[in-house]
Amino acid sequence: MIKLIVGLGNPGQQYEKTRHNAGFLFLDGLASASGGEWVKESKFDGFLAEIVIAGRKVILLKPGLFMNRSGSAVGKVARYYKFVPEDILVVHDELDFDAGIVKLKKNGGHAGHNGLRDIIVHLGSNEFYRLRIGIGRPSNGKAVADFVLSIPTKNEWALMSLIFDFAARYVRQMIEGDMAMVMNKLNSKENFD
């Protein structure tokens, strides 16, 4: 059962609507739809909201540190609430999928994603779940860093918005622990073109 949902992104207005902030954007929508209000919690290096879904309290976390240091906030919240890695869902941008694709997986490496790398270090485990939001890869030799820190095109944004809504429909089942069913539903959906 998922008890902590972490959205990855970078703090600051200049990063707010960028591809790299897909995790923050997903959590903002989830908090808004579920009546959660963000509170800055300095002791956790982040912003927390509490929501209740399926009769269960769930903590939402947006780390207040830059992406490559976000594991510190995740580790602090996990230790404070005594969450084990299997209780945690991390929502992040995924270069390996085009916009309009979302997949759920458990464990694995970080595939060069600095946010995941830092979470693995601070949890001492890779046994958490990941909701991977496709953002695609840069074309024309554009640097990956510039691409992920830029704003999606209008079409990409429309696809990402559809994905946020689609994945949010399965949050209840994730909280209830039916991860295999959710993986089957999300991982078989190719895109929304």
N, CA, C and O of each residue as an XYZ file, in Angstrom:
772
protein
N       0.844     -1.198      0.000
C       0.000      0.000      0.000
C       0.882      1.251      0.000
O       1.852      1.343      0.752
N       0.537      2.183     -0.831
C       1.301      3.425     -0.928
C       0.837      4.379      0.170
O      -0.353      4.655      0.319
N       1.814      4.875      0.933
C       1.525      5.809      2.028
C       2.164      7.177      1.816
O       1.763      8.164      2.433
N       3.158      7.225      0.940
C       3.860      8.472      0.634
C       4.006      8.574     -0.878
O       4.532      7.667     -1.523
N       3.532      9.691     -1.441
C       3.711      9.949     -2.870
C       4.615     11.168     -2.999
O       4.305     12.250     -2.500
N       5.728     10.969     -3.672
C       6.733     12.019     -3.858
C       6.701     12.475     -5.305
O       6.773     11.655     -6.220
N       6.596     13.763     -5.514
C       6.717     14.319     -6.859
C       8.078     14.967     -6.987
O       8.487     15.728     -6.111
N       8.790     14.675     -8.074
C      10.116     15.271     -8.257
C      10.041     16.487     -9.158
O       9.259     16.541    -10.107
N      10.873     17.454     -8.835
C      10.952     18.689     -9.598
C      11.994     19.590     -8.980
O      12.681     19.205     -8.033
N      12.111     20.784     -9.514
C      13.012     21.792     -8.974
C      12.183     22.932     -8.403
O      11.200     23.352     -9.015
N      12.573     23.440     -7.228
C      11.839     24.573     -6.656
C      12.142     25.855     -7.424
O      13.189     25.976     -8.060
N      11.231     26.794     -7.359
C      11.443     28.096     -7.986
C      10.534     28.296     -9.176
O      10.263     27.373     -9.944
N      10.067     29.532     -9.311
C       9.091     29.863    -10.349
C       9.616     29.609    -11.761
O       8.848     29.256    -12.656
N      10.930     29.789    -11.962
C      11.484     29.614    -13.309
C      11.421     28.167    -13.793
O      11.525     27.917    -14.994
N      11.250     27.200    -12.866
C      11.181     25.788    -13.237
C       9.759     25.229    -13.213
O       9.530     24.080    -13.589
N       8.813     26.048    -12.768
C       7.471     25.581    -12.441
C       6.808     24.718    -13.515
O       6.260     23.661    -13.202
N       6.849     25.149    -14.755
C       6.127     24.448    -15.833
C       7.066     23.681    -16.768
O       6.703     23.394    -17.908
N       8.262     23.351    -16.296
C       9.223     22.654    -17.155
C       8.969     21.147    -17.154
O       8.267     20.615    -16.295
N       9.561     20.480    -18.140
C       9.407     19.029    -18.259
C       9.917     18.304    -17.007
O       9.322     17.324    -16.558
N      11.022     18.800    -16.455
C      11.638     18.147    -15.292
C      10.725     18.191    -14.069
O      10.921     17.429    -13.123
N       9.742     19.068    -14.082
C       8.837     19.215    -12.944
C       7.551     18.418    -13.109
O       6.543     18.729    -12.475
N       7.575     17.408    -13.943
C       6.377     16.581    -14.158
C       5.846     16.014    -12.843
O       4.633     15.942    -12.646
N       6.734     15.615    -11.950
C       6.307     15.060    -10.662
C       5.588     16.090     -9.800
O       4.555     15.791     -9.201
N       6.134     17.302     -9.737
C       5.471     18.381     -8.990
C       4.098     18.665     -9.580
O       3.115     18.801     -8.851
N       4.036     18.754    -10.904
C       2.786     19.096    -11.578
C       1.712     18.034    -11.327
O       0.546     18.358    -11.103
N       2.118     16.769    -11.368
C       1.170     15.687    -11.085
C       0.642     15.812     -9.657
O      -0.563     15.704     -9.428
N       1.540     16.038     -8.696
C       1.119     16.137     -7.292
C       0.248     17.356     -7.028
O      -0.671     17.302     -6.212
N       0.535     18.451     -7.714
C      -0.320     19.644     -7.549
C      -1.763     19.322     -7.941
O      -2.706     19.713     -7.254
N      -1.919     18.610     -9.043
C      -3.262     18.219     -9.485
C      -3.930     17.264     -8.516
O      -5.121     17.388     -8.230
N      -3.156     16.306     -8.010
C      -3.695     15.328     -7.062
C      -4.113     16.000     -5.757
O      -5.183     15.713     -5.220
N      -3.268     16.894     -5.252
C      -3.590     17.609     -4.013
C      -4.848     18.452     -4.191
O      -5.728     18.459     -3.331
N      -4.925     19.154     -5.304
C      -6.077     20.012     -5.569
C      -7.368     19.198     -5.659
O      -8.388     19.590     -5.093
N      -7.329     18.079     -6.359
C      -8.518     17.235     -6.535
C      -8.942     16.537     -5.247
O     -10.102     16.155     -5.094
N      -7.991     16.371     -4.316
C      -8.266     15.615     -3.084
C      -8.351     16.496     -1.842
O      -8.428     15.981     -0.726
N      -8.339     17.807     -2.018
C      -8.488     18.719     -0.887
C      -7.232     18.890     -0.041
O      -7.311     19.336      1.103
N      -6.089     18.543     -0.587
C      -4.838     18.713      0.158
C      -4.302     20.126      0.018
O      -4.432     20.751     -1.034
N      -3.696     20.622      1.091
C      -3.091     21.955      1.057
C      -1.625     21.842      1.384
O      -1.243     21.195      2.358
N      -0.797     22.478      0.560
C       0.654     22.407      0.744
C       1.116     23.251      1.914
O       0.714     24.405      2.068
N       1.964     22.659      2.735
C       2.549     23.356      3.888
C       4.061     23.175      3.803
O       4.558     22.061      3.636
N       4.783     24.285      3.920
C       6.249     24.190      3.917
C       6.701     23.622      5.258
O       6.370     24.160      6.315
N       7.453     22.540      5.205
C       7.951     21.873      6.411
C       9.470     21.879      6.370
O      10.083     21.035      5.717
N      10.080     22.840      7.075
C      11.534     22.988      7.042
C      12.261     21.747      7.538
O      13.331     21.409      7.031
N      11.684     21.062      8.530
C      12.364     19.880      9.075
C      12.434     18.740      8.066
O      13.239     17.821      8.216
N      11.586     18.800      7.034
C      11.601     17.781      5.987
C      12.188     18.304      4.674
O      12.208     17.584      3.676
N      12.664     19.550      4.670
C      13.216     20.140      3.442
C      12.227     20.064      2.281
O      12.613     19.766      1.151
N      10.952     20.334      2.563
C       9.996     20.238      1.468
C       8.622     20.750      1.812
O       8.402     21.362      2.857
N       7.709     20.488      0.913
C       6.311     20.876      1.057
C       5.486     19.602      1.180
O       5.609     18.690      0.362
N       4.645     19.549      2.208
C       3.820     18.373      2.455
C       2.350     18.731      2.364
O       1.944     19.848      2.686
N       1.564     17.773      1.922
C       0.108     17.875      1.961
C      -0.406     16.513      2.396
O       0.178     15.485      2.054
N      -1.490     16.504      3.144
C      -2.115     15.251      3.548
C      -3.456     15.143      2.833
O      -4.239     16.093      2.797
N      -3.702     13.971      2.266
C      -4.987     13.713      1.624
C      -5.523     12.392      2.164
O      -4.775     11.584      2.714
N      -6.810     12.185      2.003
C      -7.426     10.918      2.385
C      -8.095     10.346      1.147
O      -8.972     10.971      0.550
N      -7.667      9.144      0.773
C      -8.243      8.433     -0.360
C      -8.519      7.011      0.086
O      -7.667      6.379      0.712
N      -9.688      6.508     -0.225
C     -10.089      5.154      0.166
C      -9.995      4.980      1.683
O      -9.671      3.901      2.179
N     -10.285      6.061      2.406
C     -10.263      6.004      3.869
C      -8.874      5.967      4.477
O      -8.733      5.786      5.687
N      -7.850      6.134      3.658
C      -6.472      6.067      4.151
C      -5.793      7.424      3.992
O      -5.951      8.098      2.974
N      -5.039      7.809      5.012
C      -4.274      9.052      4.934
C      -3.010      8.803      4.118
O      -2.300      7.819      4.326
N      -2.750      9.708      3.193
C      -1.567      9.626      2.349
C      -0.829     10.956      2.429
O      -1.441     12.024      2.382
N       0.495     10.878      2.550
C       1.336     12.069      2.578
C       1.826     12.341      1.160
O       2.305     11.434      0.478
N       1.707     13.576      0.724
C       2.283     14.019     -0.544
C       3.496     14.883     -0.218
O       3.451     15.710      0.692
N       4.570     14.688     -0.959
C       5.810     15.432     -0.712
C       6.367     15.997     -2.006
O       6.549     15.284     -2.993
N       6.634     17.310     -1.976
C       7.421     17.957     -3.020
C       8.706     18.431     -2.341
O       8.674     19.398     -1.580
N       9.839     17.767     -2.604
C      11.090     18.210     -1.984
C      11.371     19.664     -2.328
O      11.147     20.101     -3.458
N      11.864     20.411     -1.343
C      12.154     21.830     -1.543
C      13.582     22.076     -1.963
O      14.013     23.225     -2.056
N      14.325     21.010     -2.218
C      15.712     21.108     -2.657
C      15.768     20.824     -4.151
O      14.808     20.304     -4.719
N      16.875     21.158     -4.788
C      16.986     20.869     -6.205
C      16.991     19.367     -6.443
O      17.313     18.578     -5.554
N      16.629     18.993     -7.661
C      16.415     17.600     -8.034
C      17.501     16.662     -7.527
O      17.200     15.611     -6.962
N      18.762     17.033     -7.725
C      19.857     16.128     -7.375
C      20.053     15.971     -5.876
O      20.902     15.188     -5.449
N      19.285     16.702     -5.064
C      19.368     16.584     -3.603
C      18.024     16.197     -2.992
O      17.865     16.259     -1.773
N      17.071     15.806     -3.804
C      15.716     15.541     -3.309
C      15.630     14.319     -2.402
O      14.672     14.194     -1.639
N      16.595     13.424     -2.463
C      16.586     12.237     -1.607
C      16.639     12.563     -0.133
O      16.133     11.804      0.694
N      17.250     13.690      0.202
C      17.331     14.099      1.606
C      15.938     14.276      2.194
O      15.662     13.796      3.293
N      15.055     14.967      1.464
C      13.683     15.190      1.938
C      12.919     13.870      2.029
O      12.199     13.631      2.998
N      13.078     13.014      1.018
C      12.378     11.729      1.014
C      12.832     10.880      2.202
O      12.010     10.274      2.889
N      14.130     10.841      2.438
C      14.667     10.080      3.570
C      14.153     10.574      4.901
O      13.804      9.775      5.771
N      14.102     11.899      5.073
C      13.625     12.469      6.344
C      12.157     12.126      6.596
O      11.787     11.744      7.706
N      11.329     12.264      5.568
C       9.905     11.951      5.729
C       9.721     10.457      5.994
O       8.939     10.074      6.864
N      10.429      9.621      5.256
C      10.306      8.170      5.427
C      10.705      7.744      6.841
O      10.026      6.923      7.458
N      11.798      8.297      7.351
C      12.236      7.939      8.714
C      11.248      8.441      9.765
O      10.934      7.725     10.717
N      10.762      9.663      9.595
C       9.850     10.245     10.581
C       8.552      9.437     10.684
O       8.073      9.156     11.782
N       7.992      9.067      9.526
C       6.715      8.345      9.510
C       6.897      6.824      9.525
O       5.922      6.072      9.521
N       8.168      6.380      9.543
C       8.488      4.943      9.562
C       7.944      4.219      8.325
O       7.418      3.110      8.417
N       8.085      4.875      7.167
C       7.710      4.256      5.905
C       8.867      3.409      5.401
O      10.025      3.819      5.486
N       8.562      2.242      4.882
C       9.567      1.424      4.211
C       9.527      1.773      2.725
O       8.529      2.323      2.258
N      10.584      1.469      1.971
C      10.597      1.852      0.547
C       9.368      1.389     -0.229
O       8.903      2.104     -1.117
N       8.837      0.224      0.081
C       7.667     -0.290     -0.638
C       6.400      0.530     -0.398
O       5.407      0.354     -1.103
N       6.427      1.431      0.598
C       5.297      2.323      0.881
C       5.333      3.590      0.030
O       4.410      4.402      0.081
N       6.403      3.757     -0.755
C       6.671      5.033     -1.418
C       6.494      4.932     -2.929
O       6.975      3.996     -3.568
N       5.792      5.917     -3.482
C       5.644      6.081     -4.925
C       6.328      7.392     -5.306
O       5.988      8.449     -4.774
N       7.283      7.328     -6.219
C       7.974      8.523     -6.702
C       7.493      8.806     -8.121
O       7.572      7.942     -8.994
N       6.998     10.014     -8.346
C       6.493     10.427     -9.655
C       7.556     11.320    -10.295
O       7.955     12.332     -9.720
N       8.012     10.935    -11.496
C       9.102     11.691    -12.117
C       8.996     11.701    -13.633
O       8.277     10.901    -14.232
N       9.729     12.624    -14.235
C       9.820     12.723    -15.685
C      10.674     11.574    -16.215
O      11.599     11.112    -15.548
N      10.346     11.123    -17.426
C      11.054      9.982    -18.019
C      11.427     10.284    -19.472
O      10.559     10.386    -20.339
N      12.727     10.425    -19.720
C      13.232     10.702    -21.068
C      12.993      9.549    -22.042
O      12.857      9.773    -23.245
N      12.941      8.333    -21.537
C      12.849      7.161    -22.409
C      11.459      6.935    -22.994
O      11.277      6.064    -23.845
N      10.475      7.718    -22.542
C       9.119      7.609    -23.081
C       8.719      8.941    -23.704
O       9.064     10.006    -23.192
N       7.996      8.871    -24.801
C       7.463     10.087    -25.409
C       6.381     10.685    -24.515
O       5.811      9.997    -23.669
N       6.110     11.962    -24.711
C       4.987     12.592    -24.022
C       3.724     11.819    -24.395
O       3.526     11.474    -25.560
N       2.883     11.553    -23.422
C       1.671     10.783    -23.672
C       1.789      9.343    -23.223
O       0.857      8.557    -23.394
N       2.941      8.988    -22.643
C       3.141      7.631    -22.139
C       3.453      7.703    -20.648
O       4.213      8.562    -20.201
N       2.860      6.794    -19.894
C       3.126      6.684    -18.459
C       3.249      5.206    -18.127
O       2.520      4.370    -18.660
N       4.179      4.904    -17.242
C       4.356      3.508    -16.818
C       4.682      3.475    -15.325
O       5.245      4.415    -14.765
N       4.308      2.364    -14.710
C       4.565      2.152    -13.287
C       5.532      0.988    -13.152
O       5.374     -0.041    -13.808
N       6.534      1.156    -12.299
C       7.455      0.054    -12.034
C       7.907      0.096    -10.588
O       7.762      1.106     -9.899
N       8.453     -1.015    -10.148
C       9.041     -1.092     -8.815
C      10.513     -1.413     -8.979
O      10.891     -2.213     -9.834
N      11.317     -0.809     -8.184
C      12.769     -0.955     -8.086
C      13.477     -0.668     -9.401
O      12.890     -0.082    -10.311
N      14.717     -1.073     -9.502
C      15.533     -0.770    -10.674
C      16.543      0.314    -10.358
O      16.604      0.835     -9.244
N      17.329      0.638    -11.361
C      18.358      1.663    -11.204
C      17.791      3.060    -11.376
O      16.577      3.261    -11.390
N      18.698      4.022    -11.506
C      18.259      5.416    -11.652
C      18.306      5.880    -13.102
O      17.762      6.935    -13.427
N      18.953      5.100    -13.987
C      19.030      5.421    -15.427
C      19.495      6.856    -15.676
O      19.055      7.502    -16.626
N      20.386      7.347    -14.815
C      20.923      8.687    -14.988
C      20.057      9.801    -14.427
O      20.425     10.972    -14.519
N      18.910      9.458    -13.846
C      18.017     10.484    -13.265
C      18.560     10.841    -11.882
O      18.549     10.012    -10.973
N      19.031     12.071    -11.729
C      19.697     12.473    -10.487
C      18.788     12.476     -9.275
O      19.246     12.248     -8.155
N      17.506     12.732     -9.485
C      16.561     12.679     -8.367
C      16.423     11.261     -7.835
O      16.466     11.037     -6.626
N      16.256     10.308     -8.740
C      16.157      8.898     -8.333
C      17.454      8.433     -7.689
O      17.432      7.723     -6.684
N      18.575      8.830     -8.260
C      19.886      8.446     -7.717
C      19.999      8.874     -6.244
O      20.443      8.098     -5.399
N      19.593     10.117     -5.950
C      19.710     10.632     -4.588
C      18.719      9.951     -3.638
O      19.036      9.730     -2.469
N      17.541      9.624     -4.127
C      16.568      8.912     -3.290
C      17.094      7.524     -2.936
O      16.979      7.095     -1.788
N      17.662      6.824     -3.898
C      18.218      5.502     -3.638
C      19.299      5.588     -2.566
O      19.365      4.737     -1.679
N      20.140      6.605     -2.643
C      21.202      6.794     -1.645
C      20.597      7.029     -0.259
O      21.014      6.396      0.711
N      19.620      7.929     -0.158
C      19.076      8.308      1.153
C      18.154      7.250      1.754
O      18.026      7.168      2.975
N      17.518      6.450      0.923
C      16.690      5.358      1.449
C      17.528      4.099      1.682
O      17.121      3.197      2.414
N      18.696      4.051      1.051
C      19.515      2.844      1.124
C      18.848      1.678      0.416
O      19.110      0.518      0.733
N      17.977      1.992     -0.552
C      17.202      0.959     -1.230
C      16.654      1.514     -2.540
O      16.430      2.717     -2.677
N      16.443      0.618     -3.494
C      15.766      1.013     -4.723
C      14.384      0.369     -4.823
O      13.780      0.350     -5.896
N      13.887     -0.155     -3.710
C      12.645     -0.941     -3.693
C      11.380     -0.092     -3.561
O      10.393     -0.530     -2.971
N      11.413      1.117     -4.110
C      10.216      1.954     -4.106
C       9.590      1.914     -5.499
O      10.225      1.492     -6.465
N       8.344      2.356     -5.588
C       7.633      2.389     -6.857
C       7.916      3.702     -7.578
O       8.177      4.728     -6.949
N       7.859      3.653     -8.899
C       8.081      4.851     -9.713
C       6.954      4.979    -10.732
O       6.650      4.035    -11.461
N       6.346      6.148    -10.773
C       5.382      6.488    -11.810
C       6.139      7.371    -12.790
O       6.478      8.513    -12.480
N       6.399      6.834    -13.969
C       7.290      7.464    -14.940
C       6.472      8.188    -16.005
O       5.773      7.558    -16.799
N       6.565      9.511    -16.014
C       5.812     10.365    -16.923
C       6.681     10.687    -18.139
O       7.711     11.348    -18.006
N       6.277     10.228    -19.313
C       7.068     10.453    -20.511
C       7.169     11.916    -20.903
O       6.174     12.640    -20.919
N       8.395     12.342    -21.220
C       8.627     13.700    -21.724
C       9.382     13.666    -23.052
O       9.556     14.708    -23.684
N       9.835     12.480    -23.487
C      10.582     12.363    -24.730
C      12.027     12.815    -24.586
O      12.459     13.240    -23.515
N      12.754     12.716    -25.670
C      14.166     13.116    -25.706
C      14.337     14.314    -26.624
O      13.548     14.519    -27.547
N      15.377     15.107    -26.364
C      15.610     16.271    -27.234
C      16.031     15.844    -28.638
O      16.642     14.791    -28.825
N      15.699     16.664    -29.602
C      16.125     16.411    -30.980
C      17.147     17.460    -31.391
O      17.425     18.399    -30.646
N      17.688     17.294    -32.554
C      18.615     18.273    -33.143
C      19.818     18.579    -32.255
O      20.303     19.710    -32.232
N      20.300     17.572    -31.522
C      21.507     17.758    -30.732
C      21.367     18.669    -29.529
O      22.372     19.077    -28.946
N      20.146     18.997    -29.146
C      19.927     19.852    -27.973
C      20.360     19.098    -26.715
O      20.096     17.904    -26.582
N      21.015     19.787    -25.808
C      21.492     19.164    -24.569
C      20.314     18.703    -23.727
O      19.290     19.381    -23.646
N      20.473     17.537    -23.098
C      19.407     16.979    -22.259
C      19.031     17.958    -21.147
O      17.846     18.169    -20.888
N      20.029     18.561    -20.485
C      19.748     19.494    -19.377
C      18.886     20.663    -19.847
O      17.944     21.057    -19.159
N      19.204     21.213    -21.009
C      18.406     22.322    -21.540
C      16.989     21.871    -21.870
O      16.023     22.598    -21.639
N      16.879     20.665    -22.411
C      15.573     20.124    -22.788
C      14.680     19.915    -21.574
O      13.534     20.364    -21.569
N      15.186     19.241    -20.545
C      14.331     18.935    -19.394
C      13.967     20.192    -18.605
O      12.940     20.227    -17.927
N      14.808     21.220    -18.695
C      14.524     22.461    -17.971
C      13.777     23.483    -18.822
O      13.672     24.651    -18.449
N      13.258     23.038    -19.969
C      12.470     23.936    -20.811
C      10.987     23.566    -20.720
O      10.618     22.500    -20.227
N      10.163     24.471    -21.205
C       8.708     24.287    -21.154
C       8.270     23.412    -22.328
O       8.724     23.623    -23.452
N       7.402     22.441    -22.085
C       6.932     21.581    -23.178
C       6.184     22.383    -24.239
O       5.648     23.455    -23.961
N       6.157     21.851    -25.448
C       5.349     22.477    -26.503
C       3.872     22.354    -26.117
O       3.513     21.618    -25.197
N       3.041     23.081    -26.829
C       1.598     23.037    -26.566
C       1.073     21.604    -26.706
O       0.285     21.149    -25.877
N       1.506     20.894    -27.752
C       1.072     19.521    -27.982
C       1.577     18.592    -26.872
O       0.827     17.758    -26.365
N       2.857     18.743    -26.499
C       3.421     17.921    -25.418
C       2.680     18.170    -24.106
O       2.398     17.238    -23.353
N       2.370     19.434    -23.847
C       1.664     19.771    -22.606
C       0.278     19.134    -22.582
O      -0.171     18.645    -21.545
N      -0.400     19.143    -23.739
C      -1.729     18.517    -23.823
C      -1.625     17.024    -23.514
O      -2.463     16.480    -22.794
N      -0.598     16.359    -24.057
C      -0.399     14.937    -23.800
C      -0.053     14.675    -22.335
O      -0.555     13.724    -21.736
N       0.804     15.520    -21.761
C       1.161     15.354    -20.351
C      -0.066     15.538    -19.459
O      -0.238     14.810    -18.481
N      -0.909     16.496    -19.790
C      -2.124     16.730    -18.996
C      -3.045     15.519    -19.045
O      -3.630     15.137    -18.032
N      -3.174     14.912    -20.235
C      -3.977     13.700    -20.356
C      -3.401     12.571    -19.503
O      -4.136     11.826    -18.854
N      -2.095     12.463    -19.517
C      -1.412     11.427    -18.730
C      -1.628     11.650    -17.236
O      -1.884     10.702    -16.494
N      -1.525     12.893    -16.799
C      -1.758     13.187    -15.375
C      -3.147     12.717    -14.972
O      -3.309     12.056    -13.947
N      -4.150     13.057    -15.777
C      -5.529     12.665    -15.471
C      -5.700     11.149    -15.509
O      -6.355     10.567    -14.645
N      -5.110     10.520    -16.512
C      -5.211      9.071    -16.678
C      -4.588      8.347    -15.483
O      -5.203      7.449    -14.908
N      -3.369      8.740    -15.112
C      -2.680      8.078    -13.997
C      -3.382      8.345    -12.668
O      -3.420      7.473    -11.801
N      -3.939      9.548    -12.505
C      -4.613      9.900    -11.248
C      -5.810      8.993    -10.980
O      -6.189      8.786     -9.827
N      -6.409      8.447    -12.051
C      -7.551      7.544    -11.872
C      -7.169      6.277    -11.112
O      -8.035      5.606    -10.552
N      -5.891      5.950    -11.088
C      -5.440      4.700    -10.468
C      -4.746      4.899     -9.128
O      -4.225      3.946     -8.549
N      -4.738      6.137     -8.633
C      -4.094      6.400     -7.341
C      -4.792      5.626     -6.223
O      -4.131      5.088     -5.335
N      -6.110      5.569     -6.263
C      -6.848      4.838     -5.231
C      -6.381      3.383     -5.157
O      -6.126      2.870     -4.068
N      -6.269      2.722     -6.301
C      -5.837      1.322     -6.302
C      -4.402      1.177     -5.807
O      -4.071      0.194     -5.143
N      -3.547      2.150     -6.125
C      -2.172      2.097     -5.627
C      -2.153      2.218     -4.107
O      -1.410      1.508     -3.429
N      -2.966      3.113     -3.583
C      -3.044      3.295     -2.134
C      -3.585      2.033     -1.468
O      -3.183      1.681     -0.359
N      -4.494      1.365     -2.152
C      -5.058      0.122     -1.612
C      -4.126     -1.077     -1.792
O      -4.390     -2.157     -1.262
N      -3.039     -0.886     -2.537
C      -2.046     -1.944     -2.679
C      -2.208     -2.839     -3.886
O      -1.537     -3.865     -3.987
N      -3.096     -2.467     -4.817
C      -3.324     -3.309     -5.992
C      -2.376     -2.888     -7.126
O      -2.816     -2.505     -8.210
N      -1.072     -2.966     -6.852
C      -0.071     -2.467     -7.790
C      -0.025     -3.283     -9.081
O       0.198     -2.722    -10.153
N      -0.233     -4.594     -8.994
C      -0.177     -5.429    -10.195
C      -1.259     -5.018    -11.183
O      -1.005     -4.954    -12.386
N      -2.459     -4.739    -10.694
C      -3.548     -4.311    -11.572
C      -3.206     -2.962    -12.214
O      -3.430     -2.759    -13.407
N      -2.661     -2.043    -11.407
C      -2.333     -0.721    -11.936
C      -1.220     -0.826    -12.981
O      -1.281     -0.176    -14.025
N      -0.209     -1.641    -12.698
C       0.859     -1.831    -13.691
C       0.282     -2.363    -14.996
O       0.670     -1.919    -16.077
N      -0.635     -3.303    -14.899
C      -1.254     -3.872    -16.093
C      -1.993     -2.796    -16.886
O      -1.885     -2.747    -18.112
N      -2.737     -1.943    -16.203
C      -3.509     -0.889    -16.877
C      -2.594      0.182    -17.476
O      -2.742      0.551    -18.641
N      -1.640      0.684    -16.665
C      -0.790      1.776    -17.138
C       0.235      1.304    -18.158
O       0.468      1.972    -19.165
N       0.834      0.176    -17.902
C       1.940     -0.251    -18.759
C       1.493     -0.784    -20.117
O       2.309     -0.940    -21.026
N       0.191     -1.065    -20.256
C      -0.294     -1.537    -21.542
C      -0.810     -0.382    -22.404
O      -1.101     -0.560    -23.587
N      -0.918      0.786    -21.805
C      -1.406      1.971    -22.536
C      -0.229      2.634    -23.224
O       0.696      3.087    -22.550
N      -0.237      2.703    -24.535
C       0.914      3.231    -25.263
C       0.963      4.751    -25.303
O       1.991      5.337    -24.964
N      -0.110      5.398    -25.706
C      -0.118      6.863    -25.741
C      -1.519      7.361    -26.039
O      -2.470      6.589    -26.159
N      -1.613      8.671    -26.155
C      -2.918      9.293    -26.364
C      -2.978     10.019    -27.698
O      -3.815     10.902    -27.887
N      -2.098      9.656    -28.628
C      -2.116     10.319    -29.946
C      -3.401     10.004    -30.686
O      -3.597     10.471    -31.808
